[in-house]
Amino acid sequence: MRSIPRIESRYPLSPARGYNPPPSTLADLKHLHATLGIDRVVFTQPSVHAALRDYVLVQADVTANDAQDQALMQRFGIIGPPMSLFFKDGQERRGLRLTGFEDAQAFVQRAHRGAE
């Protein structure tokens, strides 16, 4: 069955359906991205993969917030996740720190600056 009219006549949509998302704004999209987080919105983008190909990626899970997590956060001056830190030759490039979320294009630019 390849015809939309045939499909719609055979499988009609309910008038009370919730199949279509409600109208949304750019602010709604940004809120959704912030809610999903950088792992699911930014790190999944091919442009980000390409920009990070020469990086060693380390993810520290500090959700337990135990003594070990607190020591790690204190060592790097992290107030809370998520936070992205960039290092070159063993030294942090503090000007590139990112706390929270930014879109893929901005993150790619940040990664390129970190490689300079």
C-alpha positions in Angstrom: 0.0 0.0 0.0 1.8 3.1 -1.3 -0.9 5.6 -1.8 -1.6 8.1 1.0 -5.3 8.3 0.2 -5.6 4.5 0.4 -3.7 4.4 3.7 -5.8 7.2 5.1 -9.1 5.6 4.0 -8.1 2.2 5.4 -6.5 3.6 8.6 -8.3 6.9 9.4 -6.9 9.2 12.1 -8.9 9.8 15.1 -10.2 13.4 15.4 -9.0 13.5 19.0 -5.6 12.3 18.0 -2.4 13.5 19.7 -0.2 12.4 16.8 1.0 15.9 15.8 3.1 18.0 18.1 1.7 21.3 19.1 3.1 24.5 17.5 6.3 25.5 19.1 8.8 28.4 19.1 12.6 28.6 18.8 12.6 29.1 22.6 10.7 25.8 23.0 13.3 24.1 20.8 16.2 25.6 22.8 14.5 24.5 26.1 14.1 20.9 24.7 17.8 20.9 23.7 18.9 22.1 27.1 16.6 19.4 28.7 18.0 16.6 26.5 21.5 17.8 27.2 24.8 18.1 25.4 25.3 14.3 25.1 22.1 13.8 23.1 21.9 17.0 21.1 25.5 18.1 20.4 27.8 15.1 20.7 25.6 13.2 18.3 26.3 15.6 15.4 28.7 14.6 12.7 30.3 18.0 12.7 31.1 17.7 16.4 32.5 14.2 15.9 34.8 15.6 13.2 35.9 18.5 15.3 36.8 16.2 18.3 38.6 13.5 16.3 42.0 14.5 17.6 40.8 14.9 21.2 40.8 12.3 24.0 37.3 12.4 25.4 36.9 11.7 29.1 33.5 11.8 30.9 33.4 11.9 34.7 30.1 10.9 36.2 29.8 12.9 39.4 26.1 12.2 40.0 26.8 10.3 43.2 28.3 13.5 44.7 30.4 11.4 47.1 33.8 12.4 48.6 35.6 11.2 45.4 33.3 13.2 43.2 33.7 16.3 45.4 37.5 15.9 45.3 37.4 15.7 41.5 35.2 18.7 41.2 37.3 20.7 43.6 40.5 19.8 41.8 39.2 21.2 38.5 37.0 24.0 40.1 33.8 22.5 38.8 30.6 23.9 40.4 28.3 21.4 38.8 27.8 19.3 35.7 27.7 19.4 32.8 31.0 21.0 32.1 33.4 20.7 29.2 37.1 21.3 29.8 39.7 21.5 27.0 43.3 20.6 27.6 46.4 21.0 25.3 49.8 19.7 26.2 48.6 18.8 29.7 47.3 22.3 30.5 43.7 23.3 30.7 42.6 26.0 28.2 40.4 27.7 30.8 39.1 30.3 28.3 37.4 27.5 26.5 35.5 26.1 29.5 31.8 25.4 28.9 29.3 25.1 31.7 26.0 23.8 30.5 24.8 23.6 26.9 25.6 25.3 23.6 24.5 24.3 20.1 26.7 22.1 17.9 28.0 24.9 15.7 29.3 26.9 18.7 30.8 23.8 20.2 32.6 23.0 17.0 34.1 26.5 17.0 35.1 26.0 20.6 36.8 22.7 19.8 38.7 24.3 16.9 40.0 27.1 19.1 41.1 24.4 21.6 43.2 22.7 18.9 45.1 26.0 18.0 
